[in-house]
Amino acid sequence: MNELIEDFIGNAFLVLALLILVMAGMDFNFSIGIGAIAGQIGIIMVVNWRLSVFVGLLAAVAFATLFAILFGILTGVVLNKARGYEMIASLFVGYAGNGIYQFV
């Protein structure tokens, strides 16, 4: 029962995150990949520094937000240069970002 509740809560957060993306009109292939990378970087930093639970949560959110803003600005620059081909460009950005992240 405990695992079921944990899975339900985890999936609920994922659904809430997806609702925000859909309402903002962002593409899944770009938004989820780049946002997940930013979130994972925040979590990796917190785990590496061995912060306590509450401080670690706040730090992970802060770092993930900063990286998401940085990645969003960089992606916005790329998508502005690819006017008319945003869908293809966002797919490329998502795949390229994921490849670079996995390489690192």
C-alpha positions as a printed NumPy array, in Angstrom:
array([[  0.   ,   0.   ,   0.   ],
       [  2.883,   2.336,   0.799],
       [  4.43 ,   1.862,  -2.668],
       [  1.052,   2.44 ,  -4.287],
       [  0.65 ,   5.753,  -2.485],
       [  4.217,   6.8  ,  -3.351],
       [  3.676,   5.955,  -7.034],
       [  0.358,   7.794,  -7.054],
       [  1.919,  10.926,  -5.555],
       [  4.857,  10.773,  -8.001],
       [  2.514,  10.401, -10.969],
       [  0.318,  13.212,  -9.646],
       [  3.305,  15.584,  -9.701],
       [  4.124,  14.48 , -13.252],
       [  0.542,  15.114, -14.386],
       [  0.533,  18.552, -12.773],
       [  3.804,  19.383, -14.537],
       [  2.353,  18.234, -17.87 ],
       [ -0.805,  20.302, -17.403],
       [  1.241,  23.459, -17.062],
       [  3.13 ,  22.642, -20.273],
       [ -0.03 ,  21.923, -22.235],
       [ -1.724,  25.094, -21.006],
       [  1.36 ,  27.129, -21.983],
       [  1.304,  25.598, -25.49 ],
       [  4.759,  24.073, -25.283],
       [  5.825,  21.008, -27.232],
       [  6.171,  17.809, -25.199],
       [  9.309,  16.649, -26.988],
       [ 11.16 ,  19.826, -26.115],
       [  9.671,  20.856, -22.813],
       [  9.774,  17.587, -20.935],
       [ 13.304,  16.694, -21.983],
       [ 14.866,  20.04 , -21.204],
       [ 12.842,  20.504, -17.993],
       [ 13.74 ,  17.023, -16.778],
       [ 17.407,  17.72 , -17.424],
       [ 17.201,  20.934, -15.365],
       [ 15.431,  19.111, -12.533],
       [ 17.929,  16.258, -12.53 ],
       [ 20.851,  18.676, -12.437],
       [ 19.302,  20.321,  -9.361],
       [ 18.826,  16.947,  -7.675],
       [ 22.37 ,  15.823,  -8.534],
       [ 23.806,  19.001,  -7.008],
       [ 21.82 ,  18.547,  -3.786],
       [ 22.734,  14.877,  -3.43 ],
       [ 26.393,  15.651,  -4.139],
       [ 26.439,  18.324,  -1.411],
       [ 24.506,  16.037,   1.019],
       [ 22.063,  18.711,   2.129],
       [ 19.33 ,  17.973,   4.656],
       [ 15.809,  17.185,   3.501],
       [ 14.109,  20.587,   3.701],
       [ 17.158,  22.618,   2.703],
       [ 17.885,  20.104,  -0.047],
       [ 14.363,  20.391,  -1.431],
       [ 14.547,  24.182,  -1.543],
       [ 18.035,  24.096,  -3.052],
       [ 16.993,  21.538,  -5.686],
       [ 14.012,  23.676,  -6.669],
       [ 16.177,  26.803,  -6.813],
       [ 18.908,  25.191,  -8.909],
       [ 16.421,  23.464, -11.193],
       [ 14.615,  26.767, -11.743],
       [ 17.844,  28.586, -12.553],
       [ 18.934,  25.912, -15.008],
       [ 15.449,  25.787, -16.551],
       [ 15.537,  29.56 , -17.096],
       [ 18.993,  29.319, -18.664],
       [ 17.962,  26.418, -20.909],
       [ 14.739,  28.226, -21.804],
       [ 16.61 ,  31.345, -22.888],
       [ 19.057,  29.321, -24.969],
       [ 16.256,  27.336, -26.571],
       [ 14.29 ,  30.511, -27.234],
       [ 17.264,  31.909, -29.142],
       [ 17.455,  28.743, -31.253],
       [ 13.697,  28.689, -31.918],
       [ 13.675,  32.38 , -32.881],
       [ 16.276,  31.619, -35.535],
       [ 14.191,  28.695, -36.838],
       [ 10.982,  30.618, -37.519],
       [  8.474,  28.509, -39.345],
       [ 10.218,  25.277, -38.373],
       [  9.745,  25.421, -34.608],
       [  8.44 ,  21.861, -34.289],
       [ 11.443,  20.316, -36.035],
       [ 13.851,  22.64 , -34.249],
       [ 12.337,  21.829, -30.851],
       [ 12.659,  18.105, -31.568],
       [ 16.312,  18.641, -32.439],
       [ 16.913,  20.746, -29.322],
       [ 15.273,  18.099, -27.13 ],
       [ 17.245,  15.225, -28.654],
       [ 20.515,  17.173, -28.718],
       [ 20.062,  18.312, -25.115],
       [ 19.304,  14.775, -24.009],
       [ 22.329,  13.43 , -25.871],
       [ 24.682,  16.007, -24.38 ],
       [ 23.247,  15.404, -20.914],
       [ 23.691,  11.647, -21.18 ],
       [ 27.226,  12.091, -22.499],
       [ 28.188,  14.286, -19.547]])
